[in-house]
Amino acid sequence: MIERVMVTGGAGFIGSHLVDQLIAMDVSVDVVDDLSTGRLANLASARNRGLGLLSFHQMDVRSPALVQLAKRRKPVVIFHLAAKTDVAQSMEDPFEDLTVNLGGTLRVIEAALAGGTSKVIFSASAAIYGDPPAETLPLLESTPLLPMSPYGASKRAALDYLDVYRKSRDLEYTALVFANVYGPRQKGSAEAGVISIFAERCLAGRPCTIFGDGTQTRDFVNVLDVTDALVRAMDNGGGLMVNVGTSKETSIANLYEQIANAAGCTLRPRMLARRPGEIDRSSLDNGRAATQLGWKPFTSLEVGVADLMDWYREHPEEYATKRNRRADEESAPK
Ligand SMILES: NC(=O)c1ccc[n+]([C@@H]2O[C@H](COP(=O)([O-])OP(=O)(O)OC[C@H]3O[C@@H](n4cnc5c(N)ncnc54)[C@H](O)[C@@H]3O)[C@@H](O)[C@H]2O)c1
């Protein structure tokens, strides 16, 4: 049984759910996060449950202090989730994206070596595949890596570094390639935040916008299924890239209908022109996750959306404050 781990980006959307899961397993967790997009509030339940198990370190993952921290805390596994996750921002400021996503990963590798860590579990993204032909869906891990954004390129380059250090320094890793993750605590502005954007706007009684005719598809995977895959990767999938998706496509129009129905919203979405550079269809094959991690998604989109709506109803501040703050803002499915 693994006793101590580190989670970078642990105050973020996916990271905080992972921390909840680890604390429930009685694992000691050191969270490293600069709180640039993450929130301490995301760790509230872990803090309540994990007395003595949870430590929070507000720190930039690029900082040399991370190496000192790992030396002191000696995590057996480092889950590396801290990243700049906004594709559009990566186009606007590719240097920041590069230094956090690639430089941060290199610092995590250095920290892992200094702390005697046996494995790094890396969060990659479907963005590494770019926009391959629709007939190749759902995408296998053997799909050529042809990212179309600096974000995708930084994630791809990080994979190369992990491979280099596995070969040269025996540092084990597993890279999980997430499809479009959704669930409670996701910010409507984050990568793949379309479910949160639609949910927040529908519940606040504001119209949603669909860019294009709504036939474009994405592979939506629930955050609890994703944390299950992350936990399984502690003992499995060494040296591999493993897709974490549902192998299914859902169109944006169909998604809107499901969310609007669940929210009791009768507003019709505004249809605007498809944005340049947006990929058409996406879905990740999960066969390797099944054989290597023993993982399969267990949450249907219908159940996941219903659960998310319940969560929003219990946390009205998550959409009510946005109703005021972003009153005139467009919703932007990613
Ligand atoms: N959400 C998705 O659909 C999705 C899909 C594919 C891959 N991913 C990957 O999963 C990981 C987690 O994404 P998320 O959706 O939870 O995003 P998020 O923005 O909620 O979480 C990222 C966390 O990293 C922290 N962070 C950012 N820069 C940092 C830095 N320099 N130093 C320390 N901490 C820093 C943020 O404060 C935040 O808490 C990311 O690596 C992302 O690329 C997410």
The ligand as an ORCA input file, in Angstrom:
! r2SCAN-3c Opt
* xyz 0 1
  N     -10.338     19.138    -17.780
  C     -10.121     18.445    -18.865
  O     -11.039     18.126    -19.621
  C      -8.720     17.995    -19.221
  C      -8.553     17.302    -20.423
  C      -7.272     16.877    -20.758
  C      -6.205     17.095    -19.901
  N      -6.398     17.797    -18.751
  C      -5.236     18.006    -17.887
  O      -5.553     17.654    -16.555
  C      -4.835     18.489    -15.645
  C      -5.793     19.123    -14.658
  O      -6.697     19.946    -15.398
  P      -7.986     20.619    -14.728
  O      -9.068     20.541    -15.719
  O      -8.196     20.089    -13.377
  O      -7.524     22.135    -14.688
  P      -7.443     23.173    -13.469
  O      -7.046     24.482    -14.064
  O      -8.669     23.115    -12.645
  O      -6.235     22.560    -12.614
  C      -4.898     22.912    -12.840
  C      -4.303     23.262    -11.489
  O      -2.918     23.564    -11.668
  C      -2.619     24.740    -10.922
  N      -1.487     25.392    -11.567
  C      -1.449     26.010    -12.780
  N      -0.229     26.496    -13.018
  C       0.536     26.169    -11.942
  C       1.901     26.397    -11.588
  N       2.730     27.079    -12.402
  N       2.348     25.926    -10.414
  C       1.520     25.243     -9.571
  N       0.228     25.008     -9.847
  C      -0.256     25.462    -11.020
  C      -3.872     25.568    -10.943
  O      -3.948     26.517     -9.893
  C      -4.949     24.477    -10.853
  O      -5.268     24.205     -9.501
  C      -4.064     19.485    -16.499
  O      -2.741     19.021    -16.647
  C      -4.788     19.442    -17.836
  O      -3.932     19.781    -18.900
  C      -7.626     18.245    -18.385
*
